[in-house]
Each structure stands twice: as C-alpha cells, then as structure tokens.
Amino acid sequence: MPTYTYRCNTCKELTEVNQSIHDIPLSHCLKCNGETNRIITSDFSIQFKGSGFYCTDSK
Ligand SMILES: [Zn+2]
C-alpha cells in the first residue's frame, strides 16, 4: 500500500498516510483543517526533522 505525504498550506504540518489509490485523498489538514498538497515521495524514505511530523498508520 503506497504511502502519501501531505503538507498543510496553513500550518505546514506534514501528514503521512498509508492508503490505496482508491481511497479519497487527504484534502484537509488533520490539525487545523487547512488545505493540503500531496507530496510525491515515491519509494524512498525521507527523514523529516522537527516536531510537526507524525504518522497516521491505518492498517
Ligand atoms: Zn494545518
């Protein structure tokens, strides 16, 4: 299942979600409900530093 990373336009929060291509994309920030942009990360992992990053692991 691919992992998608979204960045909030408002608070710059990064949210990583595991979802299938059939799932509805995360369009709003879980924190502030602002608009999010999907970041393409393909298959390599990126190390995010800072306190604003957390994982949403839906298995
Ligand atoms: Zn936000």
PDB file of the backbone (N, CA, C, O) and the ligand in Angstrom, with CONECT records:
HET     ZN  A 101       1
ATOM      1  N   MET A   1       0.842  -1.194   0.000  1.00  0.00           N
ATOM      2  CA  MET A   1       0.000   0.000   0.000  1.00  0.00           C
ATOM      3  C   MET A   1       0.879   1.247   0.000  1.00  0.00           C
ATOM      4  O   MET A   1       1.751   1.394   0.856  1.00  0.00           O
ATOM      5  N   PRO A   2       0.658   2.119  -0.932  1.00  0.00           N
ATOM      6  CA  PRO A   2       1.545   3.282  -1.025  1.00  0.00           C
ATOM      7  C   PRO A   2       1.354   4.262   0.133  1.00  0.00           C
ATOM      8  O   PRO A   2       0.276   4.378   0.715  1.00  0.00           O
ATOM      9  N   THR A   3       2.413   4.939   0.430  1.00  0.00           N
ATOM     10  CA  THR A   3       2.366   5.962   1.468  1.00  0.00           C
ATOM     11  C   THR A   3       2.361   7.333   0.809  1.00  0.00           C
ATOM     12  O   THR A   3       3.180   7.622  -0.064  1.00  0.00           O
ATOM     13  N   TYR A   4       1.442   8.154   1.234  1.00  0.00           N
ATOM     14  CA  TYR A   4       1.362   9.503   0.706  1.00  0.00           C
ATOM     15  C   TYR A   4       1.682  10.496   1.810  1.00  0.00           C
ATOM     16  O   TYR A   4       1.317  10.317   2.971  1.00  0.00           O
ATOM     17  N   THR A   5       2.369  11.538   1.408  1.00  0.00           N
ATOM     18  CA  THR A   5       2.688  12.592   2.352  1.00  0.00           C
ATOM     19  C   THR A   5       1.996  13.872   1.918  1.00  0.00           C
ATOM     20  O   THR A   5       2.058  14.264   0.753  1.00  0.00           O
ATOM     21  N   TYR A   6       1.353  14.500   2.848  1.00  0.00           N
ATOM     22  CA  TYR A   6       0.647  15.746   2.566  1.00  0.00           C
ATOM     23  C   TYR A   6       1.228  16.860   3.419  1.00  0.00           C
ATOM     24  O   TYR A   6       1.603  16.654   4.573  1.00  0.00           O
ATOM     25  N   ARG A   7       1.295  18.041   2.827  1.00  0.00           N
ATOM     26  CA  ARG A   7       1.753  19.192   3.597  1.00  0.00           C
ATOM     27  C   ARG A   7       0.648  20.229   3.632  1.00  0.00           C
ATOM     28  O   ARG A   7       0.073  20.590   2.606  1.00  0.00           O
ATOM     29  N   CYS A   8       0.371  20.691   4.816  1.00  0.00           N
ATOM     30  CA  CYS A   8      -0.683  21.676   5.002  1.00  0.00           C
ATOM     31  C   CYS A   8      -0.214  23.045   4.516  1.00  0.00           C
ATOM     32  O   CYS A   8       0.909  23.465   4.797  1.00  0.00           O
ATOM     33  N   ASN A   9      -1.073  23.723   3.796  1.00  0.00           N
ATOM     34  CA  ASN A   9      -0.730  25.060   3.322  1.00  0.00           C
ATOM     35  C   ASN A   9      -0.777  26.089   4.437  1.00  0.00           C
ATOM     36  O   ASN A   9      -0.157  27.149   4.348  1.00  0.00           O
ATOM     37  N   THR A  10      -1.511  25.769   5.477  1.00  0.00           N
ATOM     38  CA  THR A  10      -1.730  26.756   6.522  1.00  0.00           C
ATOM     39  C   THR A  10      -0.690  26.657   7.635  1.00  0.00           C
ATOM     40  O   THR A  10      -0.026  27.640   7.965  1.00  0.00           O
ATOM     41  N   CYS A  11      -0.557  25.457   8.212  1.00  0.00           N
ATOM     42  CA  CYS A  11       0.349  25.317   9.355  1.00  0.00           C
ATOM     43  C   CYS A  11       1.610  24.546   8.994  1.00  0.00           C
ATOM     44  O   CYS A  11       2.458  24.315   9.855  1.00  0.00           O
ATOM     45  N   LYS A  12       1.747  24.143   7.729  1.00  0.00           N
ATOM     46  CA  LYS A  12       2.931  23.428   7.232  1.00  0.00           C
ATOM     47  C   LYS A  12       3.105  22.066   7.872  1.00  0.00           C
ATOM     48  O   LYS A  12       4.183  21.476   7.801  1.00  0.00           O
ATOM     49  N   GLU A  13       2.060  21.566   8.490  1.00  0.00           N
ATOM     50  CA  GLU A  13       2.102  20.241   9.078  1.00  0.00           C
ATOM     51  C   GLU A  13       2.297  19.199   7.985  1.00  0.00           C
ATOM     52  O   GLU A  13       1.686  19.282   6.919  1.00  0.00           O
ATOM     53  N   LEU A  14       3.158  18.209   8.259  1.00  0.00           N
ATOM     54  CA  LEU A  14       3.318  17.091   7.341  1.00  0.00           C
ATOM     55  C   LEU A  14       2.558  15.892   7.875  1.00  0.00           C
ATOM     56  O   LEU A  14       2.721  15.516   9.036  1.00  0.00           O
ATOM     57  N   THR A  15       1.742  15.300   7.049  1.00  0.00           N
ATOM     58  CA  THR A  15       0.959  14.146   7.456  1.00  0.00           C
ATOM     59  C   THR A  15       1.214  13.010   6.484  1.00  0.00           C
ATOM     60  O   THR A  15       1.047  13.164   5.274  1.00  0.00           O
ATOM     61  N   GLU A  16       1.620  11.867   7.023  1.00  0.00           N
ATOM     62  CA  GLU A  16       1.895  10.706   6.182  1.00  0.00           C
ATOM     63  C   GLU A  16       0.773   9.692   6.368  1.00  0.00           C
ATOM     64  O   GLU A  16       0.460   9.301   7.493  1.00  0.00           O
ATOM     65  N   VAL A  17       0.179   9.276   5.279  1.00  0.00           N
ATOM     66  CA  VAL A  17      -0.910   8.303   5.371  1.00  0.00           C
ATOM     67  C   VAL A  17      -0.652   7.151   4.420  1.00  0.00           C
ATOM     68  O   VAL A  17      -0.153   7.338   3.310  1.00  0.00           O
ATOM     69  N   ASN A  18      -1.002   5.952   4.877  1.00  0.00           N
ATOM     70  CA  ASN A  18      -0.974   4.784   4.010  1.00  0.00           C
ATOM     71  C   ASN A  18      -2.377   4.564   3.472  1.00  0.00           C
ATOM     72  O   ASN A  18      -3.314   4.319   4.232  1.00  0.00           O
ATOM     73  N   GLN A  19      -2.513   4.653   2.172  1.00  0.00           N
ATOM     74  CA  GLN A  19      -3.838   4.442   1.619  1.00  0.00           C
ATOM     75  C   GLN A  19      -3.721   3.898   0.203  1.00  0.00           C
ATOM     76  O   GLN A  19      -2.710   4.089  -0.473  1.00  0.00           O
ATOM     77  N   SER A  20      -4.762   3.224  -0.226  1.00  0.00           N
ATOM     78  CA  SER A  20      -4.766   2.715  -1.579  1.00  0.00           C
ATOM     79  C   SER A  20      -5.144   3.829  -2.542  1.00  0.00           C
ATOM     80  O   SER A  20      -5.618   4.892  -2.142  1.00  0.00           O
ATOM     81  N   ILE A  21      -4.921   3.555  -3.819  1.00  0.00           N
ATOM     82  CA  ILE A  21      -5.227   4.590  -4.806  1.00  0.00           C
ATOM     83  C   ILE A  21      -6.720   4.820  -4.930  1.00  0.00           C
ATOM     84  O   ILE A  21      -7.172   5.784  -5.546  1.00  0.00           O
ATOM     85  N   HIS A  22      -7.482   3.904  -4.325  1.00  0.00           N
ATOM     86  CA  HIS A  22      -8.930   4.052  -4.396  1.00  0.00           C
ATOM     87  C   HIS A  22      -9.484   4.894  -3.253  1.00  0.00           C
ATOM     88  O   HIS A  22     -10.639   5.319  -3.272  1.00  0.00           O
ATOM     89  N   ASP A  23      -8.631   5.123  -2.257  1.00  0.00           N
ATOM     90  CA  ASP A  23      -9.093   5.928  -1.133  1.00  0.00           C
ATOM     91  C   ASP A  23      -9.187   7.397  -1.513  1.00  0.00           C
ATOM     92  O   ASP A  23      -8.513   7.873  -2.426  1.00  0.00           O
ATOM     93  N   ILE A  24     -10.030   8.084  -0.794  1.00  0.00           N
ATOM     94  CA  ILE A  24     -10.148   9.523  -1.010  1.00  0.00           C
ATOM     95  C   ILE A  24      -8.896  10.202  -0.471  1.00  0.00           C
ATOM     96  O   ILE A  24      -8.511   9.963   0.674  1.00  0.00           O
ATOM     97  N   PRO A  25      -8.256  11.041  -1.275  1.00  0.00           N
ATOM     98  CA  PRO A  25      -7.051  11.702  -0.800  1.00  0.00           C
ATOM     99  C   PRO A  25      -7.342  12.631   0.378  1.00  0.00           C
ATOM    100  O   PRO A  25      -8.425  13.201   0.516  1.00  0.00           O
ATOM    101  N   LEU A  26      -6.324  12.748   1.210  1.00  0.00           N
ATOM    102  CA  LEU A  26      -6.460  13.665   2.337  1.00  0.00           C
ATOM    103  C   LEU A  26      -6.395  15.102   1.815  1.00  0.00           C
ATOM    104  O   LEU A  26      -5.346  15.556   1.357  1.00  0.00           O
ATOM    105  N   SER A  27      -7.488  15.791   1.887  1.00  0.00           N
ATOM    106  CA  SER A  27      -7.531  17.134   1.303  1.00  0.00           C
ATOM    107  C   SER A  27      -7.451  18.227   2.348  1.00  0.00           C
ATOM    108  O   SER A  27      -7.241  19.397   2.027  1.00  0.00           O
ATOM    109  N   HIS A  28      -7.619  17.835   3.601  1.00  0.00           N
ATOM    110  CA  HIS A  28      -7.579  18.835   4.656  1.00  0.00           C
ATOM    111  C   HIS A  28      -6.704  18.363   5.812  1.00  0.00           C
ATOM    112  O   HIS A  28      -6.683  17.184   6.166  1.00  0.00           O
ATOM    113  N   CYS A  29      -6.002  19.301   6.374  1.00  0.00           N
ATOM    114  CA  CYS A  29      -5.107  19.037   7.491  1.00  0.00           C
ATOM    115  C   CYS A  29      -5.882  18.485   8.678  1.00  0.00           C
ATOM    116  O   CYS A  29      -6.968  18.961   9.009  1.00  0.00           O
ATOM    117  N   LEU A  30      -5.286  17.449   9.323  1.00  0.00           N
ATOM    118  CA  LEU A  30      -5.951  16.862  10.489  1.00  0.00           C
ATOM    119  C   LEU A  30      -5.865  17.775  11.702  1.00  0.00           C
ATOM    120  O   LEU A  30      -6.611  17.626  12.670  1.00  0.00           O
ATOM    121  N   LYS A  31      -4.958  18.703  11.627  1.00  0.00           N
ATOM    122  CA  LYS A  31      -4.701  19.544  12.786  1.00  0.00           C
ATOM    123  C   LYS A  31      -5.534  20.830  12.730  1.00  0.00           C
ATOM    124  O   LYS A  31      -6.218  21.183  13.690  1.00  0.00           O
ATOM    125  N   CYS A  32      -5.461  21.517  11.592  1.00  0.00           N
ATOM    126  CA  CYS A  32      -6.110  22.827  11.522  1.00  0.00           C
ATOM    127  C   CYS A  32      -7.185  22.872  10.448  1.00  0.00           C
ATOM    128  O   CYS A  32      -7.836  23.899  10.260  1.00  0.00           O
ATOM    129  N   ASN A  33      -7.372  21.761   9.743  1.00  0.00           N
ATOM    130  CA  ASN A  33      -8.382  21.664   8.698  1.00  0.00           C
ATOM    131  C   ASN A  33      -8.088  22.554   7.492  1.00  0.00           C
ATOM    132  O   ASN A  33      -8.978  22.846   6.693  1.00  0.00           O
ATOM    133  N   GLY A  34      -6.832  22.981   7.371  1.00  0.00           N
ATOM    134  CA  GLY A  34      -6.430  23.764   6.205  1.00  0.00           C
ATOM    135  C   GLY A  34      -6.242  22.885   4.986  1.00  0.00           C
ATOM    136  O   GLY A  34      -6.258  21.659   5.088  1.00  0.00           O
ATOM    137  N   GLU A  35      -6.066  23.498   3.853  1.00  0.00           N
ATOM    138  CA  GLU A  35      -5.870  22.746   2.616  1.00  0.00           C
ATOM    139  C   GLU A  35      -4.494  22.111   2.584  1.00  0.00           C
ATOM    140  O   GLU A  35      -3.513  22.697   3.040  1.00  0.00           O
ATOM    141  N   THR A  36      -4.431  20.877   2.026  1.00  0.00           N
ATOM    142  CA  THR A  36      -3.153  20.188   1.944  1.00  0.00           C
ATOM    143  C   THR A  36      -2.769  19.927   0.493  1.00  0.00           C
ATOM    144  O   THR A  36      -3.619  19.800  -0.388  1.00  0.00           O
ATOM    145  N   ASN A  37      -1.463  19.854   0.278  1.00  0.00           N
ATOM    146  CA  ASN A  37      -0.928  19.439  -1.006  1.00  0.00           C
ATOM    147  C   ASN A  37      -0.241  18.096  -0.840  1.00  0.00           C
ATOM    148  O   ASN A  37       0.463  17.872   0.145  1.00  0.00           O
ATOM    149  N   ARG A  38      -0.442  17.200  -1.800  1.00  0.00           N
ATOM    150  CA  ARG A  38       0.228  15.915  -1.729  1.00  0.00           C
ATOM    151  C   ARG A  38       1.662  16.063  -2.233  1.00  0.00           C
ATOM    152  O   ARG A  38       1.920  16.693  -3.258  1.00  0.00           O
ATOM    153  N   ILE A  39       2.572  15.473  -1.493  1.00  0.00           N
ATOM    154  CA  ILE A  39       3.976  15.477  -1.873  1.00  0.00           C
ATOM    155  C   ILE A  39       4.319  14.097  -2.396  1.00  0.00           C
ATOM    156  O   ILE A  39       4.059  13.097  -1.727  1.00  0.00           O
ATOM    157  N   ILE A  40       4.891  14.032  -3.567  1.00  0.00           N
ATOM    158  CA  ILE A  40       5.261  12.739  -4.137  1.00  0.00           C
ATOM    159  C   ILE A  40       6.596  12.291  -3.554  1.00  0.00           C
ATOM    160  O   ILE A  40       7.613  12.969  -3.704  1.00  0.00           O
ATOM    161  N   THR A  41       6.578  11.144  -2.889  1.00  0.00           N
ATOM    162  CA  THR A  41       7.803  10.669  -2.264  1.00  0.00           C
ATOM    163  C   THR A  41       8.305   9.375  -2.889  1.00  0.00           C
ATOM    164  O   THR A  41       9.344   8.858  -2.476  1.00  0.00           O
ATOM    165  N   SER A  42       7.603   8.850  -3.859  1.00  0.00           N
ATOM    166  CA  SER A  42       7.903   7.559  -4.499  1.00  0.00           C
ATOM    167  C   SER A  42       8.349   6.508  -3.485  1.00  0.00           C
ATOM    168  O   SER A  42       7.707   6.359  -2.445  1.00  0.00           O
ATOM    169  N   ASP A  43       9.412   5.789  -3.755  1.00  0.00           N
ATOM    170  CA  ASP A  43       9.723   4.633  -2.923  1.00  0.00           C
ATOM    171  C   ASP A  43      10.809   4.876  -1.885  1.00  0.00           C
ATOM    172  O   ASP A  43      11.060   4.021  -1.035  1.00  0.00           O
ATOM    173  N   PHE A  44      11.437   6.004  -1.948  1.00  0.00           N
ATOM    174  CA  PHE A  44      12.489   6.245  -0.967  1.00  0.00           C
ATOM    175  C   PHE A  44      11.902   6.959   0.249  1.00  0.00           C
ATOM    176  O   PHE A  44      10.891   7.656   0.155  1.00  0.00           O
ATOM    177  N   SER A  45      12.540   6.772   1.357  1.00  0.00           N
ATOM    178  CA  SER A  45      12.031   7.397   2.567  1.00  0.00           C
ATOM    179  C   SER A  45      12.784   8.692   2.838  1.00  0.00           C
ATOM    180  O   SER A  45      13.994   8.799   2.635  1.00  0.00           O
ATOM    181  N   ILE A  46      12.038   9.640   3.290  1.00  0.00           N
ATOM    182  CA  ILE A  46      12.602  10.948   3.580  1.00  0.00           C
ATOM    183  C   ILE A  46      12.568  11.165   5.086  1.00  0.00           C
ATOM    184  O   ILE A  46      11.566  10.893   5.746  1.00  0.00           O
ATOM    185  N   GLN A  47      13.651  11.646   5.601  1.00  0.00           N
ATOM    186  CA  GLN A  47      13.699  11.927   7.027  1.00  0.00           C
ATOM    187  C   GLN A  47      13.193  13.344   7.273  1.00  0.00           C
ATOM    188  O   GLN A  47      13.783  14.326   6.821  1.00  0.00           O
ATOM    189  N   PHE A  48      12.109  13.418   7.985  1.00  0.00           N
ATOM    190  CA  PHE A  48      11.585  14.727   8.347  1.00  0.00           C
ATOM    191  C   PHE A  48      12.053  15.065   9.754  1.00  0.00           C
ATOM    192  O   PHE A  48      11.950  14.258  10.678  1.00  0.00           O
ATOM    193  N   LYS A  49      12.558  16.250   9.885  1.00  0.00           N
ATOM    194  CA  LYS A  49      13.007  16.673  11.201  1.00  0.00           C
ATOM    195  C   LYS A  49      12.081  17.760  11.726  1.00  0.00           C
ATOM    196  O   LYS A  49      11.500  18.538  10.969  1.00  0.00           O
ATOM    197  N   GLY A  50      11.967  17.784  13.029  1.00  0.00           N
ATOM    198  CA  GLY A  50      11.106  18.777  13.652  1.00  0.00           C
ATOM    199  C   GLY A  50       9.933  18.127  14.329  1.00  0.00           C
ATOM    200  O   GLY A  50       9.681  16.934  14.158  1.00  0.00           O
ATOM    201  N   SER A  51       9.233  18.895  15.081  1.00  0.00           N
ATOM    202  CA  SER A  51       8.180  18.346  15.916  1.00  0.00           C
ATOM    203  C   SER A  51       6.845  18.253  15.197  1.00  0.00           C
ATOM    204  O   SER A  51       5.895  17.679  15.729  1.00  0.00           O
ATOM    205  N   GLY A  52       6.761  18.803  14.008  1.00  0.00           N
ATOM    206  CA  GLY A  52       5.463  18.885  13.349  1.00  0.00           C
ATOM    207  C   GLY A  52       5.083  17.656  12.559  1.00  0.00           C
ATOM    208  O   GLY A  52       4.079  17.667  11.847  1.00  0.00           O
ATOM    209  N   PHE A  53       5.868  16.589  12.669  1.00  0.00           N
ATOM    210  CA  PHE A  53       5.627  15.439  11.829  1.00  0.00           C
ATOM    211  C   PHE A  53       5.100  14.263  12.630  1.00  0.00           C
ATOM    212  O   PHE A  53       5.635  13.921  13.685  1.00  0.00           O
ATOM    213  N   TYR A  54       4.067  13.663  12.127  1.00  0.00           N
ATOM    214  CA  TYR A  54       3.598  12.455  12.759  1.00  0.00           C
ATOM    215  C   TYR A  54       3.002  11.515  11.704  1.00  0.00           C
ATOM    216  O   TYR A  54       2.687  11.935  10.590  1.00  0.00           O
ATOM    217  N   CYS A  55       2.856  10.257  12.066  1.00  0.00           N
ATOM    218  CA  CYS A  55       2.340   9.261  11.140  1.00  0.00           C
ATOM    219  C   CYS A  55       0.892   8.892  11.456  1.00  0.00           C
ATOM    220  O   CYS A  55       0.496   8.768  12.615  1.00  0.00           O
ATOM    221  N   THR A  56       0.147   8.728  10.426  1.00  0.00           N
ATOM    222  CA  THR A  56      -1.194   8.170  10.591  1.00  0.00           C
ATOM    223  C   THR A  56      -1.165   6.783   9.977  1.00  0.00           C
ATOM    224  O   THR A  56      -1.204   6.632   8.756  1.00  0.00           O
ATOM    225  N   ASP A  57      -1.098   5.783  10.822  1.00  0.00           N
ATOM    226  CA  ASP A  57      -0.918   4.425  10.343  1.00  0.00           C
ATOM    227  C   ASP A  57      -2.248   3.690  10.386  1.00  0.00           C
ATOM    228  O   ASP A  57      -2.721   3.303  11.454  1.00  0.00           O
ATOM    229  N   SER A  58      -2.843   3.502   9.222  1.00  0.00           N
ATOM    230  CA  SER A  58      -4.142   2.836   9.188  1.00  0.00           C
ATOM    231  C   SER A  58      -4.004   1.464   8.566  1.00  0.00           C
ATOM    232  O   SER A  58      -3.970   1.321   7.344  1.00  0.00           O
ATOM    233  N   LYS A  59      -3.926   0.467   9.407  1.00  0.00           N
ATOM    234  CA  LYS A  59      -3.780  -0.879   8.907  1.00  0.00           C
ATOM    235  C   LYS A  59      -5.083  -1.667   9.021  1.00  0.00           C
ATOM    236  O   LYS A  59      -5.134  -2.836   8.639  1.00  0.00           O
TER     237      LYS A  59
HETATM  238 ZN    ZN A 101      -2.737  22.509   9.125  1.00  0.00          ZN2+
END
